[in-house]
Amino acid sequence: FLNAFGWQYNPRHFDNEIGPFITWKSQEDAILETLDTLFVVKEDILWVKSREVGGTWLALFLEDWVCRFKKNKTFLDISHSERAVKEGENKNTLFWKLAFIHEYLPDFLFPVLEQKNGFYYRHTKSNVNGASTTKRSGVGGRGPVLLDEFGLQQDAVSIWSHTRDVGPRLVVSTHYGSGTKFNDLCENKNIRRIVMH
């Protein structure tokens, strides 16, 4: 599905910023293992990434596919700042990227209703919601949580604690040094980890 219909935006490709997202074998393996971990095993999983490997885009494609083809699913997206989730036309935000993914899909794949705090997939009754990055992020919700660039979260310890009972978490981040909650998670042998380099 992704190789047939997925398009991405990359500002580093001068005069060629928009193009297809063609997966590497390691990315395909990461998607399959993550779907199994989140929905079958129901455990947290880390994606430890470097720059330019498409980690955030891949996570957004994954949640879009789940919501587009599976009924009654809910994702909660949290990034390192509220602005990084949903700031209008800012091309670096999660919601701008998700809207971009929808814009380049063929019409027969059903339209998605864009709302103030997320996206609603009317045909499956699934949705993607966004949350600010306060210490109480995710409290009260249910469903998988995407924690994007978790290594930059100022309230990472509190957010990790408050999202524990929400649902399994997909943590996507580049390393930003030791002494962070993300680094602690990477050293935890009980959490599945995929390294994207």
N, C-alpha and C positions, 0 to 999 in steps of 0.2 A: 504493500500500500504506500509506504513512504517513498520508495524509489520510483513509483509510478506517478504520485501526485504531490509529493512534498517539495515546496520551494522555500528558499530562505533569502535573507538580506544580509550582505556582508560589506560594510563600508570600506574595507581595505581593498576591495576589487574595483579599482578606478574604472569608470565607464562600463562596469560589468558587475554592479553590486547585487543584482537579483539573478538567482540561478537555482537549478535543481539541487535538492539535498540528496546526494547519492551516498548511501551508507557503506562504511567499511565493514568487513566481517566482524571485527571486534565490537562495533556499534550494534550490529544485529544481535550478537550474543548478549550484549548488555541489556538490550530491550527485553529479550526473552527471559533472561534471568531476573530482571526487575519485575516484570509482570508476574512471574511465579512467586517471587518473594513478597510482593505487596498483596496479591489477591489469593494465593493458595496457602503459602506459609504464614502470611500476615505478620511479617516482621519488617523492621527498618532495614534500609540499604543505603550505602554511601557510594557516590560517584566522585572519586578524587580525580580532578581534571587539571590539565594545563590549558593555556590559552589556545584558541583556534582549533579546538577539537569538536566544537559543536555540542558541548554537553548540555547547555541550557536549551538550545533549540531541540535537541533530541528528547529532553524531558517534556517539553511542551508538545511535541509531536506525539509522544506516548500518551499523555493525558487527553489530548484531543481525540486520538484513536479510540481510547477506552470510552470516553463520553459519547462519541459518535456512533459506536457500534454495540455498546453494552447498556442495558437499561438500569436506570435509577442509581447511577454512580455520581459521586461528588468528590471533587478535589479542592483542596485549599492551598493557594499559592502565597508564600511568604518570602520576601526577598530582604536584602540588607537595609532597605528603607522603604517607606510607603511609596515614595516617588519612583522607586525601581520596580514597583508592581504595576502602577496604573496612572502615569502622568501624561494624559492627553496624547499628543503626537510625538512624544519622546521615543525615538526608535530603540532606546536601550531598555525599555520596560518590558516586563513579561507580557502584559496585556496587549501592548502594541504588536509584539511578535506573534502572539496567538491570533490577533485580528488579521495580521499579515498572512498567516497560514491559511485562515479561512478564505481570505480574498482570492487566493490562487487555486483553490479547489474547484473542480467542475460543479456546475449547478445541480446536477443530479444527486450529489451527495448530501443534500438537504441544507438549508440555511440555518445558521446559528444566531440566536437572538443575543445581541450585545447589550448588557445592562450596566448600570453604574458601577457595581462591585463585582462584575464577572460576566460569564457567558452561560446561556441556557440552551440546551440541546432539546428542543421541543419534541422531536420524534422519539427520543429515548428517555425523556424526563431526567436527563443527567445535567450536571452543571460544574463549572469551574468558578470558584469564588476567590477573591483576594482579601488579604488582611494587612493592616498596618503592623509594623514590627514593634509593638509594645510588649511589655513583659507578660501581658495576658493574651497574646495572640493565640488564636485557635481555641480558646476556651469555649466550650459549648457546642462545637461542631463535631461532625463525624465523617470519616472517610480519609483516604490517603492525603498526606500533606507533602507539598513540594517546598523544601527549604533551599532556596537558591542563594548561592554565594554565602553560605552559612558561616564561613570563616571570617566574614566582615561584620557579622551581627554583634552589635554592642550588648544586646540583652540575650545573648545566645543561651546562657545557662537557664534563665527563666523561661525562654521560649521552648527550649528542649523539655523542661519539666512540664510546662502547661500543655504541650502537644502530645504528651505520652499516651493519654487515653483517647485522643481524637481518632487516631488511626495509624497505620504504619506510615513511616516517613521516608521519603526519597530525598536524601541530602546531597546536593550538588554544589561543589565548591572547589576553587583553587586553594592551595595552601597559602596562608598568610603568616606563617611562622608558628613557633611553639607558643604555649601559654594561652591558646584559644580552646574553646569548647570543641571546635571542629577537629583540632589536632588530638584532643583527648579521645574523641570518637574513633579517629583513625587508628589509634593504638589499642582500642578495645577489640579483643579477639572474638567477642560474641556477636559482633555486628558484621553482616556481610559487606564486602567492600569490592568495588570494581575500580581499577585504575585506568584512566583514559589518558594516554600520552601518545 
